[in-house]
Amino acid sequence: MLVVEDETDKRDAVREEIRAFFEGGVEIEECATFGQAARSLSRSQFDLVVTDLLLPRLDGQAPIDVSEELIEQFAESELNRSATVVAVSRFEEVVAQRRGAFTRAGILLIGYSKDDAWRSCLRVCMQRVASRTVYDFVIVCALELERTAFEAVSREDFTVGGYVRFAGLDGREVSLGGLEGICVLQPQMGLVDAGIIASRALSVFSPRLICMTGVCGGFAARAPIGTLVVSDFTWEHQAGKQLPNSFEIRSYQESMGNETRIVLSQLIEEDRCLLRLASKRHEVAVPSVEAVLGPSVSGSAVIASEKYAARIAEQHGKVAAVDMEVFGIYRAAALHGSPVVCFAAKTVVDHADEAKGATPQQPGAILSARFAVEAIRRLLPEG
């Protein structure tokens, strides 16, 4: 929790209200100037921030209205965009003047007075914080087989927990060192379910990272059976205009962030065939083919036609994989209000042709799960 207030009596009152609500079991950081608050928000993540509007910029300066700077600070804070923020001011004219701007920014602005009205409003916000379930990362799977594959991740710092239900989401908790995560199963395969489930998980759990694992189809020239494909960027292969004798593709691409791409590219280059993820003798053997960081496409239908797959491959000279969900995950992350790391890693188990289904899916799903856990550990090193 962060309390930003330069008046001692008001700061003490807010602090004691927070401690009373959480029965003392809470860490509270205090700042008396806007400068101190800006530094705290840039280096630490808070569940709740209670701030005044009139603050000195630096020690020894007179308080001034820093409303616009506060709104900008919270909008630009990657660590605290999901924090519950409450602004409390004893100056009624400032509250009236600034209420609209704070409301548009998603910040509750209340007046501070000697009665208990402000306390009631603050308790409502603290109740929201207390009931929030937050995970560091979310993994989305389209099939139960893909989620179960995480049981085969052989890392001492990784554990698979029990099944949970939140906001209509079918989850299974996992942990990785000091990180807490949840593996969410889609009700059905496909782009629509992927986008909806990812959007809901992002809103409900406020994760720092969301990813997708599992199996997919591939294009033989670029991704042999057993290839782990990490989707650099992706699009919907069926988006466009159907003409009488042809189809006019109108693709809208979504990509992983550049920093994410660098980290995953280096992770692959360290061990291109992912031999470090190989199974022990008693475990299900996983593929050992060179991994690929490249384009993938998504669509709503299962592709089991060599002719149709060839038409899709013509959309991009280096497209490596085809599936039914990844574009939905990337699109949900792109439209989410807060920055979130996003990637997808799926193993090719067919070439989207008439032989679809001939290769077992479990080994590929396990390889994907093992890679994703390594990637999460690398992308979220702080815990």
VENGI-V346072 format. One record per helix or strand of 2 or more residues. SS is the DSSP state (@ for helix, = for strand). FROM is the first residue (numbers start at 1). TO is the last residue. If there is no record, write none. Layout:
SS&FROM&TO, SS&FROM&TO
//
This chain:
=&2&4, @&8&21, =&29&31, @&34&43, =&48&51, =&54&56, =&64&65, @&67&76, =&84&89, @&92&104, =&108&111, @&117&131, =&137&141, @&144&152, =&158&166, =&169&176, =&179&185, @&191&205, =&209&218, =&228&236, =&240&242, =&247&249, =&254&255, @&258&269, @&275&277, =&292&298, @&306&313, =&321&323, @&326&335, =&341&350, @&362&379
//
